[in-house]
Amino acid sequence: MEFLYEYGLFLAKALTLVVAVGALLLIVTFAAKAKGEKGELVLTNVSDDLAELKDHLKHELLDKKALKAYEKAKKAEEKAQENDDSVKPRTFVLDFKGSIDAHEVASLREEITAVLTVAEPGDDVLVNVESGGGMVHGYGLASSQLDRLRQANIPLTVCIDKVAASGGYMMACVANRIYAAPFAIVGSIGVVAQLPNFNRLLKKHDIDYEQHTAGDFKRTLTLFGENTEEGRQKFREELEETHELFKAFVAKYRPALDLSKVATGEHWYGQQALALGLIDDISTSDDLILKAASERTLIKVRYQQKKKLADKFAHGASMSVAAIVDRLMERNRPLP
């Protein structure tokens, strides 16, 4: 009987704590929404990171004599840099890993705005693009963001380590120079749209579906209605129009491309893309960064959303609840 009493008391305490935490979370969440959480820019000096890595490896690998010579040369170099009034040009490094809807463009626009605010003559930008494409309007906006750099006469380089196809290549072609890894997937200058139609299934089960529109082509193809050949033809025309706009966009930035060969919707590996003129050279982003590090200051720019206070509190609260439950379970565990 005493055990049941203790166990009931434990459940009451646990339930009270959970309700209290839930109520507090709701208050914090509404407060955070009212305040409007914003993100923040995170800048990383890649040049300093590489220098620290080199210094660490030298200390691990060199014998005493070689290490002494290295330290002496390093001090001489640092002294020379102190007396040198010239400032190294900067390369701003951005990463874009795109999803189907290209919602990452929200961070990209902040990063590019930041670069445009501080860029000086001699600076340039390296963007690592990784995307298999997606929605036209999303990637159109992402490409326009990169074009802001071109319009400001800031040299832009895009590197493709894995894939930049369809909307991803739409972004890449804006660059002054495009690099790709040997087996990166490049191209896919085409447009695709597909959707299922459940009209026959609905008819089979005597289910009516109504859709009312104003305008002959407000809807061309639907999921549940009966599609017409006229609607299909209009849909194909719209796809062709989008494809023509895509081709014109690519031609604007890479006029030497033979679009009859590359705008077929096919994709190619980096080595093949180089032969077709889709890219300018073979290289990974790591190689480009290492080559630039000796002559330029590399700054990685990343815009990240701040972790909401509610999320932080929820994590802390869940850990606290788990600890309390563990202690109560331990205390109420029957003796063997």
ZADO-1210 file (C-alpha; in nm, 4 decimals, padded with zeros to 6 digits):
<atoms>
<atom x="00.0000" y="00.0000" z="00.0000" code="MET" pos="1"/>
<atom x="00.2853" y="00.2364" z="00.0846" code="GLU" pos="2"/>
<atom x="00.4428" y="00.1657" z="-00.2557" code="PHE" pos="3"/>
<atom x="00.1160" y="00.2540" z="-00.4361" code="LEU" pos="4"/>
<atom x="00.0956" y="00.5775" z="-00.2368" code="TYR" pos="5"/>
<atom x="00.4545" y="00.6699" z="-00.3277" code="GLU" pos="6"/>
<atom x="00.3956" y="00.5778" z="-00.6911" code="TYR" pos="7"/>
<atom x="00.0793" y="00.7905" z="-00.7087" code="GLY" pos="8"/>
<atom x="00.2636" y="01.0818" z="-00.5524" code="LEU" pos="9"/>
<atom x="00.5379" y="01.0427" z="-00.8128" code="PHE" pos="10"/>
<atom x="00.2850" y="01.0494" z="-01.0987" code="LEU" pos="11"/>
<atom x="00.1211" y="01.3619" z="-00.9582" code="ALA" pos="12"/>
<atom x="00.4565" y="01.5406" z="-00.9318" code="LYS" pos="13"/>
<atom x="00.5576" y="01.4384" z="-01.2812" code="ALA" pos="14"/>
<atom x="00.2228" y="01.5460" z="-01.4316" code="LEU" pos="15"/>
<atom x="00.2359" y="01.8821" z="-01.2503" code="THR" pos="16"/>
<atom x="00.5882" y="01.9439" z="-01.3811" code="LEU" pos="17"/>
<atom x="00.4950" y="01.8549" z="-01.7390" code="VAL" pos="18"/>
<atom x="00.1892" y="02.0866" z="-01.7327" code="VAL" pos="19"/>
<atom x="00.3983" y="02.3712" z="-01.5869" code="ALA" pos="20"/>
<atom x="00.6716" y="02.3285" z="-01.8471" code="VAL" pos="21"/>
<atom x="00.4137" y="02.3158" z="-02.1278" code="GLY" pos="22"/>
<atom x="00.2478" y="02.6374" z="-02.0108" code="ALA" pos="23"/>
<atom x="00.5832" y="02.8138" z="-01.9839" code="LEU" pos="24"/>
<atom x="00.6804" y="02.6965" z="-02.3328" code="LEU" pos="25"/>
<atom x="00.3607" y="02.8408" z="-02.4781" code="LEU" pos="26"/>
<atom x="00.4292" y="03.1779" z="-02.3131" code="ILE" pos="27"/>
<atom x="00.7895" y="03.1837" z="-02.4374" code="VAL" pos="28"/>
<atom x="00.6856" y="03.0799" z="-02.7894" code="THR" pos="29"/>
<atom x="00.4269" y="03.3576" z="-02.8202" code="PHE" pos="30"/>
<atom x="00.6771" y="03.6086" z="-02.6837" code="ALA" pos="31"/>
<atom x="00.9404" y="03.4983" z="-02.9357" code="ALA" pos="32"/>
<atom x="00.6938" y="03.5294" z="-03.2246" code="LYS" pos="33"/>
<atom x="00.5902" y="03.8758" z="-03.1121" code="ALA" pos="34"/>
<atom x="00.9519" y="03.9849" z="-03.0866" code="LYS" pos="35"/>
<atom x="01.0454" y="03.8409" z="-03.4276" code="GLY" pos="36"/>
<atom x="01.3573" y="03.6276" z="-03.4019" code="GLU" pos="37"/>
<atom x="01.6265" y="03.7180" z="-03.6538" code="LYS" pos="38"/>
<atom x="01.9411" y="03.5455" z="-03.7680" code="GLY" pos="39"/>
<atom x="02.3017" y="03.6500" z="-03.7386" code="GLU" pos="40"/>
<atom x="02.6099" y="03.6632" z="-03.9578" code="LEU" pos="41"/>
<atom x="02.8968" y="03.4348" z="-03.8648" code="VAL" pos="42"/>
<atom x="03.2372" y="03.5235" z="-04.0107" code="LEU" pos="43"/>
<atom x="03.5250" y="03.2755" z="-04.0075" code="THR" pos="44"/>
<atom x="03.8807" y="03.3659" z="-04.1069" code="ASN" pos="45"/>
<atom x="03.9694" y="03.0624" z="-04.3162" code="VAL" pos="46"/>
<atom x="04.3249" y="03.1924" z="-04.3691" code="SER" pos="47"/>
<atom x="04.3877" y="03.1906" z="-03.9936" code="ASP" pos="48"/>
<atom x="04.2410" y="02.8415" z="-03.9614" code="ASP" pos="49"/>
<atom x="04.4709" y="02.7097" z="-04.2350" code="LEU" pos="50"/>
<atom x="04.7719" y="02.8812" z="-04.0767" code="ALA" pos="51"/>
<atom x="04.6920" y="02.7228" z="-03.7395" code="GLU" pos="52"/>
<atom x="04.6540" y="02.3817" z="-03.9041" code="LEU" pos="53"/>
<atom x="04.9896" y="02.4186" z="-04.0777" code="LYS" pos="54"/>
<atom x="05.1575" y="02.5314" z="-03.7553" code="ASP" pos="55"/>
<atom x="05.0122" y="02.2373" z="-03.5620" code="HIS" pos="56"/>
<atom x="05.1275" y="01.9832" z="-03.8207" code="LEU" pos="57"/>
<atom x="05.4771" y="02.1326" z="-03.8342" code="LYS" pos="58"/>
<atom x="05.5107" y="02.0985" z="-03.4576" code="HIS" pos="59"/>
<atom x="05.3933" y="01.7383" z="-03.4731" code="GLU" pos="60"/>
<atom x="05.6032" y="01.6248" z="-03.7703" code="LEU" pos="61"/>
<atom x="05.9315" y="01.8162" z="-03.7656" code="LEU" pos="62"/>
<atom x="06.2348" y="01.7212" z="-03.5613" code="ASP" pos="63"/>
<atom x="06.3896" y="01.9783" z="-03.3242" code="LYS" pos="64"/>
<atom x="06.6344" y="02.1184" z="-03.5755" code="LYS" pos="65"/>
<atom x="06.3813" y="02.1524" z="-03.8544" code="ALA" pos="66"/>
<atom x="06.1228" y="02.2950" z="-03.6134" code="LEU" pos="67"/>
<atom x="06.3692" y="02.5582" z="-03.4928" code="LYS" pos="68"/>
<atom x="06.4363" y="02.6642" z="-03.8521" code="ALA" pos="69"/>
<atom x="06.0622" y="02.6747" z="-03.9194" code="TYR" pos="70"/>
<atom x="05.9958" y="02.8945" z="-03.6145" code="GLU" pos="71"/>
<atom x="06.2767" y="03.1312" z="-03.7183" code="LYS" pos="72"/>
<atom x="06.1369" y="03.1651" z="-04.0715" code="ALA" pos="73"/>
<atom x="05.7861" y="03.2131" z="-03.9321" code="LYS" pos="74"/>
<atom x="05.8968" y="03.4984" z="-03.7048" code="LYS" pos="75"/>
<atom x="06.0806" y="03.6654" z="-03.9933" code="ALA" pos="76"/>
<atom x="05.7668" y="03.6396" z="-04.2074" code="GLU" pos="77"/>
<atom x="05.5475" y="03.7842" z="-03.9326" code="GLU" pos="78"/>
<atom x="05.7901" y="04.0737" z="-03.8828" code="LYS" pos="79"/>
<atom x="05.7904" y="04.1448" z="-04.2559" code="ALA" pos="80"/>
<atom x="05.4110" y="04.1483" z="-04.2555" code="GLN" pos="81"/>
<atom x="05.4082" y="04.3970" z="-03.9666" code="GLU" pos="82"/>
<atom x="05.6243" y="04.6361" z="-04.1687" code="ASN" pos="83"/>
<atom x="05.4181" y="04.5850" z="-04.4820" code="ASP" pos="84"/>
<atom x="05.1433" y="04.8461" z="-04.5106" code="ASP" pos="85"/>
<atom x="04.9747" y="04.6758" z="-04.8045" code="SER" pos="86"/>
<atom x="04.6500" y="04.4903" z="-04.7370" code="VAL" pos="87"/>
<atom x="04.5790" y="04.1528" z="-04.8922" code="LYS" pos="88"/>
<atom x="04.2693" y="04.1380" z="-05.1095" code="PRO" pos="89"/>
<atom x="03.9903" y="03.9261" z="-04.9660" code="ARG" pos="90"/>
<atom x="03.7949" y="03.6305" z="-05.0964" code="THR" pos="91"/>
<atom x="03.4543" y="03.5867" z="-04.9383" code="PHE" pos="92"/>
<atom x="03.3515" y="03.2201" z="-04.9295" code="VAL" pos="93"/>
<atom x="02.9803" y="03.1296" z="-04.9323" code="LEU" pos="94"/>
<atom x="02.8077" y="02.7904" z="-04.9320" code="ASP" pos="95"/>
<atom x="02.4719" y="02.7245" z="-05.0954" code="PHE" pos="96"/>
<atom x="02.3197" y="02.3798" z="-05.0475" code="LYS" pos="97"/>
<atom x="01.9802" y="02.4080" z="-05.2093" code="GLY" pos="98"/>
<atom x="01.6575" y="02.2158" z="-05.1543" code="SER" pos="99"/>
<atom x="01.3635" y="02.1732" z="-05.3913" code="ILE" pos="100"/>
<atom x="01.2019" y="02.5049" z="-05.2941" code="ASP" pos="101"/>
<atom x="01.5377" y="02.6876" z="-05.2604" code="ALA" pos="102"/>
<atom x="01.4337" y="02.8369" z="-04.9260" code="HIS" pos="103"/>
<atom x="01.8069" y="02.8726" z="-04.8515" code="GLU" pos="104"/>
<atom x="01.7973" y="03.1845" z="-05.0676" code="VAL" pos="105"/>
<atom x="01.6812" y="03.3715" z="-04.7557" code="ALA" pos="106"/>
<atom x="02.0259" y="03.3204" z="-04.6018" code="SER" pos="107"/>
<atom x="02.2055" y="03.3739" z="-04.9337" code="LEU" pos="108"/>
<atom x="02.0534" y="03.7196" z="-04.9802" code="ARG" pos="109"/>
<atom x="02.1741" y="03.8217" z="-04.6320" code="GLU" pos="110"/>
<atom x="02.5250" y="03.6927" z="-04.7014" code="GLU" pos="111"/>
<atom x="02.5485" y="03.8720" z="-05.0348" code="ILE" pos="112"/>
<atom x="02.4143" y="04.1940" z="-04.8871" code="THR" pos="113"/>
<atom x="02.6844" y="04.1723" z="-04.6198" code="ALA" pos="114"/>
<atom x="02.9570" y="04.1209" z="-04.8826" code="VAL" pos="115"/>
<atom x="02.8307" y="04.4114" z="-05.0933" code="LEU" pos="116"/>
<atom x="02.8411" y="04.6332" z="-04.7854" code="THR" pos="117"/>
<atom x="03.2125" y="04.5792" z="-04.7150" code="VAL" pos="118"/>
<atom x="03.3646" y="04.4709" z="-05.0476" code="ALA" pos="119"/>
<atom x="03.6549" y="04.6793" z="-05.1768" code="GLU" pos="120"/>
<atom x="03.8418" y="04.6851" z="-05.5096" code="PRO" pos="121"/>
<atom x="04.0401" y="04.3624" z="-05.5432" code="GLY" pos="122"/>
<atom x="03.7984" y="04.1517" z="-05.3388" code="ASP" pos="123"/>
<atom x="03.6143" y="03.8601" z="-05.4942" code="ASP" pos="124"/>
<atom x="03.3600" y="03.5922" z="-05.4000" code="VAL" pos="125"/>
<atom x="03.3705" y="03.2128" z="-05.4141" code="LEU" pos="126"/>
<atom x="03.0372" y="03.0309" z="-05.3876" code="VAL" pos="127"/>
<atom x="03.0164" y="02.6549" z="-05.3414" code="ASN" pos="128"/>
<atom x="02.6903" y="02.5486" z="-05.5058" code="VAL" pos="129"/>
<atom x="02.5314" y="02.2125" z="-05.4362" code="GLU" pos="130"/>
<atom x="02.1829" y="02.1544" z="-05.5742" code="SER" pos="131"/>
<atom x="01.9957" y="01.9250" z="-05.8070" code="GLY" pos="132"/>
<atom x="01.7491" y="02.2035" z="-05.8863" code="GLY" pos="133"/>
<atom x="01.3876" y="02.2621" z="-05.7951" code="GLY" pos="134"/>
<atom x="01.1226" y="02.5316" z="-05.8258" code="MET" pos="135"/>
<atom x="01.1798" y="02.7878" z="-06.0989" code="VAL" pos="136"/>
<atom x="01.0908" y="03.0961" z="-05.8955" code="HIS" pos="137"/>
<atom x="01.3106" y="02.9898" z="-05.6021" code="GLY" pos="138"/>
<atom x="01.6198" y="02.9291" z="-05.8125" code="TYR" pos="139"/>
<atom x="01.5455" y="03.2311" z="-06.0266" code="GLY" pos="140"/>
<atom x="01.5687" y="03.4443" z="-05.7135" code="LEU" pos="141"/>
<atom x="01.8869" y="03.2657" z="-05.6009" code="ALA" pos="142"/>
<atom x="02.0453" y="03.3355" z="-05.9402" code="SER" pos="143"/>
<atom x="01.9403" y="03.6998" z="-05.9159" code="SER" pos="144"/>
<atom x="02.1141" y="03.7226" z="-05.5792" code="GLN" pos="145"/>
<atom x="02.4409" y="03.6085" z="-05.7381" code="LEU" pos="146"/>
<atom x="02.3859" y="03.8549" z="-06.0201" code="ASP" pos="147"/>
<atom x="02.3951" y="04.1350" z="-05.7632" code="ARG" pos="148"/>
<atom x="02.7687" y="04.0612" z="-05.7305" code="LEU" pos="149"/>
<atom x="02.8180" y="04.0746" z="-06.1072" code="ARG" pos="150"/>
<atom x="02.6318" y="04.4051" z="-06.1254" code="GLN" pos="151"/>
<atom x="02.8640" y="04.5436" z="-05.8555" code="ALA" pos="152"/>
<atom x="03.1678" y="04.4321" z="-06.0617" code="ASN" pos="153"/>
<atom x="03.2818" y="04.1901" z="-05.7929" code="ILE" pos="154"/>
<atom x="03.4466" y="03.8859" z="-05.9561" code="PRO" pos="155"/>
<atom x="03.2384" y="03.5767" z="-05.8842" code="LEU" pos="156"/>
<atom x="03.3598" y="03.2171" z="-05.8922" code="THR" pos="157"/>
<atom x="03.1315" y="02.9173" z="-05.8485" code="VAL" pos="158"/>
<atom x="03.2650" y="02.5748" z="-05.7580" code="CYS" pos="159"/>
<atom x="03.0653" y="02.2541" z="-05.7986" code="ILE" pos="160"/>
<atom x="03.1965" y="01.9742" z="-05.5788" code="ASP" pos="161"/>
<atom x="02.9000" y="01.7379" z="-05.6136" code="LYS" pos="162"/>
<atom x="02.6062" y="01.8601" z="-05.8211" code="VAL" pos="163"/>
<atom x="02.4745" y="02.1778" z="-05.9823" code="ALA" pos="164"/>
<atom x="02.1968" y="02.0698" z="-06.2143" code="ALA" pos="165"/>
<atom x="01.8877" y="02.2474" z="-06.3484" code="SER" pos="166"/>
<atom x="01.8277" y="02.5340" z="-06.1009" code="GLY" pos="167"/>
<atom x="02.1716" y="02.4648" z="-05.9540" code="GLY" pos="168"/>
<atom x="02.3325" y="02.5260" z="-06.2919" code="TYR" pos="169"/>
<atom x="02.1119" y="02.8327" z="-06.3404" code="MET" pos="170"/>
<atom x="02.2929" y="02.9728" z="-06.0371" code="MET" pos="171"/>
<atom x="02.6375" y="02.8535" z="-06.1449" code="ALA" pos="172"/>
<atom x="02.6215" y="03.0057" z="-06.4929" code="CYS" pos="173"/>
<atom x="02.6010" y="03.3567" z="-06.3436" code="VAL" pos="174"/>
<atom x="02.9650" y="03.3290" z="-06.2306" code="ALA" pos="175"/>
<atom x="03.2627" y="03.4773" z="-06.4151" code="ASN" pos="176"/>
<atom x="03.4293" y="03.1365" z="-06.3823" code="ARG" pos="177"/>
<atom x="03.2888" y="02.7921" z="-06.3009" code="ILE" pos="178"/>
<atom x="03.4958" y="02.5071" z="-06.1575" code="TYR" pos="179"/>
<atom x="03.3777" y="02.1516" z="-06.0994" code="ALA" pos="180"/>
<atom x="03.5183" y="01.8324" z="-05.9517" code="ALA" pos="181"/>
<atom x="03.5914" y="01.5614" z="-06.2106" code="PRO" pos="182"/>
<atom x="03.2768" y="01.3637" z="-06.1302" code="PHE" pos="183"/>
<atom x="03.0469" y="01.6467" z="-06.0245" code="ALA" pos="184"/>
<atom x="02.7082" y="01.6427" z="-06.1995" code="ILE" pos="185"/>
<atom x="02.6562" y="01.9501" z="-06.4173" code="VAL" pos="186"/>
<atom x="02.3887" y="02.0701" z="-06.6603" code="GLY" pos="187"/>
<atom x="02.0307" y="01.9453" z="-06.6872" code="SER" pos="188"/>
<atom x="01.9209" y="02.2615" z="-06.8683" code="ILE" pos="189"/>
<atom x="01.5611" y="02.1567" z="-06.8985" code="GLY" pos="190"/>
<atom x="01.2197" y="02.1751" z="-06.7312" code="VAL" pos="191"/>
<atom x="01.0112" y="01.8935" z="-06.5874" code="VAL" pos="192"/>
<atom x="00.6664" y="01.8755" z="-06.4246" code="ALA" pos="193"/>
<atom x="00.4611" y="01.5732" z="-06.3308" code="GLN" pos="194"/>
<atom x="00.1526" y="01.4940" z="-06.1270" code="LEU" pos="195"/>
<atom x="-00.0788" y="01.1956" z="-06.0744" code="PRO" pos="196"/>
<atom x="-00.4469" y="01.2033" z="-06.1644" code="ASN" pos="197"/>
<atom x="-00.7053" y="01.0230" z="-05.9514" code="PHE" pos="198"/>
<atom x="-01.0115" y="01.1000" z="-06.1612" code="ASN" pos="199"/>
<atom x="-01.0785" y="00.7402" z="-06.2734" code="ARG" pos="200"/>
<atom x="-01.0366" y="00.6160" z="-05.9164" code="LEU" pos="201"/>
<atom x="-01.2934" y="00.8692" z="-05.7930" code="LEU" pos="202"/>
<atom x="-01.5382" y="00.7717" z="-06.0670" code="LYS" pos="203"/>
<atom x="-01.4950" y="00.4041" z="-05.9808" code="LYS" pos="204"/>
<atom x="-01.6074" y="00.4774" z="-05.6254" code="HIS" pos="205"/>
<atom x="-01.8859" y="00.7171" z="-05.7337" code="ASP" pos="206"/>
<atom x="-01.7120" y="01.0221" z="-05.5873" code="ILE" pos="207"/>
<atom x="-01.7852" y="01.3570" z="-05.7515" code="ASP" pos="208"/>
<atom x="-01.5189" y="01.6255" z="-05.7738" code="TYR" pos="209"/>
<atom x="-01.5954" y="01.9845" z="-05.8653" code="GLU" pos="210"/>
<atom x="-01.3557" y="02.2620" z="-05.9545" code="GLN" pos="211"/>
<atom x="-01.4699" y="02.6078" z="-06.0635" code="HIS" pos="212"/>
<atom x="-01.2397" y="02.8567" z="-06.2345" code="THR" pos="213"/>
<atom x="-01.2637" y="03.1930" z="-06.4046" code="ALA" pos="214"/>
<atom x="-01.0409" y="03.1936" z="-06.7097" code="GLY" pos="215"/>
<atom x="-00.9934" y="02.9172" z="-06.9655" code="ASP" pos="216"/>
<atom x="-00.6517" y="02.8177" z="-06.8371" code="PHE" pos="217"/>
<atom x="-00.6653" y="02.9066" z="-06.4691" code="LYS" pos="218"/>
<atom x="-00.6060" y="02.5344" z="-06.4252" code="ARG" pos="219"/>
<atom x="-00.4571" y="02.3202" z="-06.7007" code="THR" pos="220"/>
<atom x="-00.3952" y="01.9821" z="-06.5357" code="LEU" pos="221"/>
<atom x="-00.5476" y="01.8769" z="-06.2036" code="THR" pos="222"/>
<atom x="-00.5086" y="01.5934" z="-05.9549" code="LEU" pos="223"/>
<atom x="-00.8739" y="01.4993" z="-05.9251" code="PHE" pos="224"/>
<atom x="-01.0587" y="01.6464" z="-06.2225" code="GLY" pos="225"/>
<atom x="-01.0782" y="01.5010" z="-06.5727" code="GLU" pos="226"/>
<atom x="-00.7875" y="01.6434" z="-06.7733" code="ASN" pos="227"/>
<atom x="-00.8503" y="01.7474" z="-07.1316" code="THR" pos="228"/>
<atom x="-00.6199" y="01.7335" z="-07.4308" code="GLU" pos="229"/>
<atom x="-00.6530" y="02.1106" z="-07.4566" code="GLU" pos="230"/>
<atom x="-00.5312" y="02.1461" z="-07.0977" code="GLY" pos="231"/>
<atom x="-00.2404" y="01.9094" z="-07.1612" code="ARG" pos="232"/>
<atom x="-00.1350" y="02.1075" z="-07.4681" code="GLN" pos="233"/>
<atom x="-00.1445" y="02.4341" z="-07.2747" code="LYS" pos="234"/>
<atom x="00.0619" y="02.2773" z="-06.9947" code="PHE" pos="235"/>
<atom x="00.3258" y="02.1603" z="-07.2444" code="ARG" pos="236"/>
<atom x="00.3349" y="02.5083" z="-07.3972" code="GLU" pos="237"/>
<atom x="00.4034" y="02.6579" z="-07.0557" code="GLU" pos="238"/>
<atom x="00.6868" y="02.4125" z="-07.0003" code="LEU" pos="239"/>
<atom x="00.8379" y="02.5054" z="-07.3362" code="GLU" pos="240"/>
<atom x="00.8128" y="02.8760" z="-07.2539" code="GLU" pos="241"/>
<atom x="00.9928" y="02.8187" z="-06.9245" code="THR" pos="242"/>
<atom x="01.2600" y="02.6193" z="-07.1056" code="HIS" pos="243"/>
<atom x="01.3142" y="02.9008" z="-07.3541" code="GLU" pos="244"/>
<atom x="01.3545" y="03.1482" z="-07.0680" code="LEU" pos="245"/>
<atom x="01.6044" y="02.9131" z="-06.9024" code="PHE" pos="246"/>
<atom x="01.8065" y="02.8846" z="-07.2238" code="LYS" pos="247"/>
<atom x="01.8055" y="03.2603" z="-07.2747" code="ALA" pos="248"/>
<atom x="01.9280" y="03.3094" z="-06.9177" code="PHE" pos="249"/>
<atom x="02.2177" y="03.0675" z="-06.9675" code="VAL" pos="250"/>
<atom x="02.3062" y="03.2230" z="-07.3044" code="ALA" pos="251"/>
<atom x="02.3256" y="03.5682" z="-07.1449" code="LYS" pos="252"/>
<atom x="02.6069" y="03.4614" z="-06.9116" code="TYR" pos="253"/>
<atom x="02.7758" y="03.1945" z="-07.1253" code="ARG" pos="254"/>
<atom x="02.7252" y="03.3098" z="-07.4855" code="PRO" pos="255"/>
<atom x="02.9840" y="03.0672" z="-07.6248" code="ALA" pos="256"/>
<atom x="02.7737" y="02.7647" z="-07.5269" code="LEU" pos="257"/>
<atom x="02.6146" y="02.5596" z="-07.8023" code="ASP" pos="258"/>
<atom x="02.2672" y="02.5404" z="-07.6538" code="LEU" pos="259"/>
<atom x="02.1491" y="02.2914" z="-07.9137" code="SER" pos="260"/>
<atom x="02.3905" y="02.0418" z="-07.7535" code="LYS" pos="261"/>
<atom x="02.3617" y="02.1248" z="-07.3849" code="VAL" pos="262"/>
<atom x="02.0010" y="02.2468" z="-07.3369" code="ALA" pos="263"/>
<atom x="01.8496" y="01.9029" z="-07.3851" code="THR" pos="264"/>
<atom x="01.7825" y="01.8324" z="-07.0178" code="GLY" pos="265"/>
<atom x="02.0816" y="01.5977" z="-06.9991" code="GLU" pos="266"/>
<atom x="02.3499" y="01.6188" z="-06.7326" code="HIS" pos="267"/>
<atom x="02.7213" y="01.5492" z="-06.7574" code="TRP" pos="268"/>
<atom x="03.0156" y="01.4808" z="-06.5286" code="TYR" pos="269"/>
<atom x="03.2708" y="01.7531" z="-06.4704" code="GLY" pos="270"/>
<atom x="03.5201" y="01.6296" z="-06.7273" code="GLN" pos="271"/>
<atom x="03.2513" y="01.6089" z="-06.9956" code="GLN" pos="272"/>
<atom x="03.1080" y="01.9463" z="-06.8914" code="ALA" pos="273"/>
<atom x="03.4499" y="02.1041" z="-06.9457" code="LEU" pos="274"/>
<atom x="03.4648" y="01.9753" z="-07.3033" code="ALA" pos="275"/>
<atom x="03.1140" y="02.1126" z="-07.3695" code="LEU" pos="276"/>
<atom x="03.1957" y="02.4544" z="-07.2246" code="GLY" pos="277"/>
<atom x="02.9536" y="02.4278" z="-06.9327" code="LEU" pos="278"/>
<atom x="03.2437" y="02.4930" z="-06.6923" code="ILE" pos="279"/>
<atom x="03.5833" y="02.6600" z="-06.7237" code="ASP" pos="280"/>
<atom x="03.8164" y="02.4229" z="-06.5384" code="ASP" pos="281"/>
<atom x="03.8419" y="02.1125" z="-06.3216" code="ILE" pos="282"/>
<atom x="03.8997" y="02.1716" z="-05.9516" code="SER" pos="283"/>
<atom x="03.7475" y="02.1164" z="-05.6093" code="THR" pos="284"/>
<atom x="03.6640" y="02.4013" z="-05.3743" code="SER" pos="285"/>
<atom x="03.9358" y="02.2781" z="-05.1367" code="ASP" pos="286"/>
<atom x="04.2030" y="02.3220" z="-05.4039" code="ASP" pos="287"/>
<atom x="04.0774" y="02.6688" z="-05.4924" code="LEU" pos="288"/>
<atom x="04.0843" y="02.7742" z="-05.1270" code="ILE" pos="289"/>
<atom x="04.4363" y="02.6404" z="-05.0700" code="LEU" pos="290"/>
<atom x="04.5675" y="02.8163" z="-05.3803" code="LYS" pos="291"/>
<atom x="04.4073" y="03.1451" z="-05.2825" code="ALA" pos="292"/>
<atom x="04.5210" y="03.1290" z="-04.9193" code="ALA" pos="293"/>
<atom x="04.8815" y="03.2243" z="-04.9963" code="SER" pos="294"/>
<atom x="04.7857" y="03.5481" z="-05.1703" code="GLU" pos="295"/>
<atom x="04.4486" y="03.6462" z="-05.0263" code="ARG" pos="296"/>
<atom x="04.2619" y="03.6654" z="-04.6971" code="THR" pos="297"/>
<atom x="03.9783" y="03.4141" z="-04.7034" code="LEU" pos="298"/>
<atom x="03.6649" y="03.4993" z="-04.5063" code="ILE" pos="299"/>
<atom x="03.3773" y="03.2530" z="-04.4823" code="LYS" pos="300"/>
<atom x="03.0405" y="03.4255" z="-04.4554" code="VAL" pos="301"/>
<atom x="02.7441" y="03.2356" z="-04.3159" code="ARG" pos="302"/>
<atom x="02.4032" y="03.3643" z="-04.2136" code="TYR" pos="303"/>
<atom x="02.2337" y="03.1408" z="-03.9609" code="GLN" pos="304"/>
<atom x="01.8974" y="03.1575" z="-03.7940" code="GLN" pos="305"/>
<atom x="01.9192" y="03.2153" z="-03.4214" code="LYS" pos="306"/>
<atom x="01.7996" y="02.9237" z="-03.2171" code="LYS" pos="307"/>
<atom x="01.4644" y="03.0242" z="-03.0748" code="LYS" pos="308"/>
<atom x="01.4432" y="03.0781" z="-02.7017" code="LEU" pos="309"/>
<atom x="01.1565" y="02.8302" z="-02.6890" code="ALA" pos="310"/>
<atom x="01.3746" y="02.5620" z="-02.8496" code="ASP" pos="311"/>
<atom x="01.6596" y="02.6278" z="-02.6062" code="LYS" pos="312"/>
<atom x="01.4206" y="02.6219" z="-02.3115" code="PHE" pos="313"/>
<atom x="01.2470" y="02.3080" z="-02.4363" code="ALA" pos="314"/>
<atom x="01.5783" y="02.1242" z="-02.4604" code="HIS" pos="315"/>
<atom x="01.6802" y="02.2340" z="-02.1096" code="GLY" pos="316"/>
<atom x="01.3380" y="02.1524" z="-01.9688" code="ALA" pos="317"/>
<atom x="01.3344" y="01.8075" z="-02.1251" code="SER" pos="318"/>
<atom x="01.6748" y="01.7332" z="-01.9730" code="MET" pos="319"/>
<atom x="01.5529" y="01.8544" z="-01.6318" code="SER" pos="320"/>
<atom x="01.2348" y="01.6464" z="-01.6513" code="VAL" pos="321"/>
<atom x="01.4349" y="01.3399" z="-01.7502" code="ALA" pos="322"/>
<atom x="01.6703" y="01.3892" z="-01.4543" code="ALA" pos="323"/>
<atom x="01.3797" y="01.4342" z="-01.2082" code="ILE" pos="324"/>
<atom x="01.1983" y="01.1287" z="-01.3446" code="VAL" pos="325"/>
<atom x="01.5160" y="00.9218" z="-01.3102" code="ASP" pos="326"/>
<atom x="01.5603" y="01.0309" z="-00.9486" code="ARG" pos="327"/>
<atom x="01.1955" y="00.9611" z="-00.8617" code="LEU" pos="328"/>
<atom x="01.2047" y="00.6221" z="-01.0291" code="MET" pos="329"/>
<atom x="01.5204" y="00.5366" z="-00.8390" code="GLU" pos="330"/>
<atom x="01.3647" y="00.6436" z="-00.5076" code="ARG" pos="331"/>
<atom x="01.0397" y="00.4557" z="-00.5692" code="ASN" pos="332"/>
<atom x="01.1986" y="00.1394" z="-00.7031" code="ARG" pos="333"/>
<atom x="01.0986" y="-00.1537" z="-00.4782" code="PRO" pos="334"/>
<atom x="01.3775" y="-00.3210" z="-00.2889" code="LEU" pos="335"/>
<atom x="01.4820" y="-00.6655" z="-00.4094" code="PRO" pos="336"/>
</atoms>
